[in-house]
Amino acid sequence: MIAGTFSCAEVTSGSCFGSQGFWTAGALQNPSDATSSFVWKMTTVNRGTRQQSFDYTKWYPNQPDNNSPSGTEACVNTLDFSNYEWNDKYCYDTVCYICELEE
């Protein structure tokens, strides 16, 4: 686990619910290489980018699939319609987040 203090918002209603789910800290280790492994990736002002391999996964069936007309699906979001299983997603799509790492 990456050490740090997490600040979590209570998401109770509104635009954060729907098929988009929520962002996680999961991302491709090398975003320019769609065949690279997914890792937990944290970017902070004080320490730059830190990453750690997954010890646990909860991928939705047939994911990750890198199937986006927008570009490489290099980020990981949850899918709220499927018990929050994971999906690879284009990183510039608008999706809500729940927690952020504080340094």
N, C-alpha and C positions, 0 to 999 in steps of 0.2 A: 504494500500500500504506500502511496506517496504521502509523506508527512505534510501536515499543514492544517489550518483551521478552515472548515467549510462553513459558509453562510448560506442557509437555505431559506428560500421564500416559500410561504404557504400559498399554494396555487389552489384556489377554490372555485373559480368560475371564469367565464369570459373567453377570450380568443385563444387561450392556451389549451383548450380542449377541442378535440377533433382528430381527424386522421393523421395529422402531422406529428403527434406525440411530443416528445421532449428531447433536446440535445443531451448527449452524455459527453464525457471527456475522451471518448474513443475516437481514434483517427488512424489513418494509414501512417505507418512509420515513415514512408517516403511518398508524399502525395503525388509526385510525378511518375510513380511506378505503381500501377493498379494491382500488381501481383505481390507487393510487399505485405508484410503482416500488419494487422491492426494492433495498436498499443493504446494504453491510457496516456494522454498527452496533456500536460499543464503548461501554460505560458504565463509567466509572472514578470512583473516589472523588475524585481530585485534579483531573480535567479535565472532569467531566460526560460527556455523550454526544457522541461524534464519529461521523460517518458518511461513507461514500464510495461512489460508484456502482460497480457491478460492471464489471470489465474482462473477465471470463470467466464463463461460465455452463455448467452441466452438468445441466439440468433433465431429469427423467424424462419420457417422452412424456405429453403432455396436462397437464403441470404448468407453472406454478402454476394451480390450479383453484378455490381458495377453497371447497372442498367439505367442510365440517365441520359436524355438527349442534351442536357445542359453541360455535361462534362464528367470527369472522374468522380465517382461517389467515394470520397476520401474521409467522410465523417460518419459517426454513428449516432442514430437517434432511436428512441423507443417508439413503438407503435401502440397507441392506447386502445385500438380495436382488437388487439391480440394479446391481452394480458401483459403489455409492455415488453414484448419480445423485441430484439434488436433488428435494425435495418441499416444498411449502408446508404448514405444520402449525400447528394451534392452539397458541399459545405456552405454555399452562398444562399441556399434556400432559407426562408424565414421560418424558424421553429423556436418555441419557447425553451427556456432552461429553468431548472429548479435550484441548483446549487452552483456556487462559484467559490474557488479557492482564494482565501485571503492570506497574504504574507505578512 
